[in-house]
Amino acid sequence: MDIRNIAIIAHVDHGKTTLVDKMLRQAGAFRENQVVAERVMDSNPLERERGITILAKNTSVRWHGTKLNIIDTPGHADFGGEVERILRMVDGVLLIVDAFDGPMPQTRFVLRKALALGRKPIVVINKIDRPGADPLKAHDEVLNLLIELEATEEQLNCPFVYASGRDGTATLDMDVPAVDLTPLFETVVKFVPKPPSDASGPFQMLVSTIDYSPYLGRLAIGRVERGTVHLGDQVTLLPLNPAEKPALSKVTKLYGFEALERIEIESASAGEIVAMAGLEGVEIGLTLTEPDHPERLEGIAVEEPTISVDFLVNNSPFAGKEGKFVTSRQIRERLMLELQKNVALRVDDTDSTDTWTVSGRGELHLTILMETMRREGFEFQVSRPRVITHEGPDGEKLEPYEELSIDVPDEFMGVVIEQLGPRKGQMLEMKHPGHGLVRLLYKIPARGLFGYRSEFMTDTRGTGIIHHRFLEYGPWAGYLAGRGRGVLVSMETGTIVGFALNNLQDRSVLFVAPGEDVYEGMIVGQNSRLADMDVNPCKEKKLSNMRSKGADEHIMLEPPRLLTLEGALEYIESDELIEVTPKAVRLRKRLLAGNDRKKTSRELKRERES
């Protein structure tokens, strides 16, 4: 069979998944009258809600006798681990670049990884029908990026295709009108090399990703590098640690990919992307071989995490009321299960049996895990994120720095630059892409971005676009100012009443509404001043002969600020926690009792003075 294996890589929102939709339809993967959801590859509920790709997914189409195995990858920098391991499965990449935005931070990241593995890119300048698009300028910027990333001469001579993913059209020449995606398919078949085809040698395969079936257990997905595997074959699993003993397993199910379906097959030869069941203890990065030829393939190298949070067992007064899985054993098992398929994640035990340190690529990477767990019925608490520091060659303290890209209208440029100053941001570049926008490129400590996204959206009135990616480890930037406001902390346990909130809303932004339950130590709002303030949100109006209950009907309360997991993670300070349950996201103090907090505050003050 004539096969091509390609991955589609790009910055977030540059149109990968929409283009795959049109490729599937034009290649005949769907019936003419078949109703198919938009962005059909984003099958995860969280992906459809947020409009982003989180997990890399396989599909395939047939084009004039050639089978194209296509892998749609995430565009967000926090999910770079998905892209890094997928690139080992393919022989070429489609690099999608927005004709208006040009190359963005994640474009540089994924392209650098592809070039390092020797993959030749096919550059697709997408959204050529977008107002303000400049495909020729984007073409030149991609060439400059290839030169900057030290691409080989062969990689520099990559083909360029101009496309509109929304309309499903492509052309090799801007002067030739685009009709359909035929030029793109022909370019893929012509320029992407065929996969290794040593079908007669001993079987060998690298596990690039893991899927799970409730009936079959773990499924190992990867490309057959050499030989042929048959249903029922015995295979050897070579562990990641060469000192460990290899394990034998039997292939009980073998699947290939056709369009969006996973179909059972009897055998697969070198070059095919397959899924196997029955391999006990299989993990990403393992090599599968014939028992008589245990030859290990090079493992998958994934960049280290940059930030971490603590996951804790929920010990609030509401613990166990809303979740199904609340014990330390259940939470630890779930975190360890996530490690098997999320290669960029790291979970470490701590001195406490009910606390684990979970490290990832960014806040979004960690909050997706939290959101998934809460939807599965888990209940837990999370601490403020902190950066993972390294020690330099001379013993100095190093911290991660991010490359921050911001697009804002001209009138908001001043306030953005003003806010990034105290966060130790260093401006690298300022460009004017047109249409009244300014593009700012910054180098900033990862700590400086904690809590900035919500401030940025407020400052730019929702019109700004912000992206960042890990850049490098650099010198410790010193003290950074934290949250500029204190919080309102409940001093009572009970049910919130409107009368109490009416007295509080003039001096605060509220996070709660009347009728909600509250406990002592729970954060109910943001104070207008710097200090925290203990309040009683359960205080009811005293009734007398001169007052009636009906007078409360005239109370006008502003809607509370709705807390998302990302917003809560950005907001809290080191002495606070997020309580995450299937029904609610609450903020609380680590020490619930007001007297305990005052005592700790006095002790810290004495330590600083001494």
Secondary structure by P-SEA (a helix, b strand, c coil): cbbbbbbbbbcccccaaaaaaaaaaaacccccccccccccccccaaaaaaccccbbbbbbbbcccbbbbbbbbbccccaaaaaaaaaaaccccbbbbbccccccaaaaaaaaaaaaacccccccccccccccccaaaaaaaaaaaaaaaccccccccbbbbbbcccccccccccccccccaaaaaaaaacccccccccccccbbbbbcbbbbbccccbbbbbcccccccccbbbbbbbcccccbbbbbbbbcbbbbbcccbbbbbccccccccccccccccccccbbbbccccccccccbbbbbbcbbbbbbcccccccccccccccaaaaaaaaaaaaaccccbbbbbcccccbbbbbcccaaaaaaaaaaaaaaccccccccbbbbbbbcccbbbbbbbbbbbbbbcccaaaaaaaaaccccccccccccccccbbbbbbbcccccccaaaaaaaaaacccbbbbbccccccccccccccccbbbbbbccbbbbbaaaaaacccccccccccccccccccccccccccbbbbbcccbbbbbcccccccccccccccccccccaaaaaacccccbbbbbcccbbbbbbccccaaaaaaaaaaaaaaaac
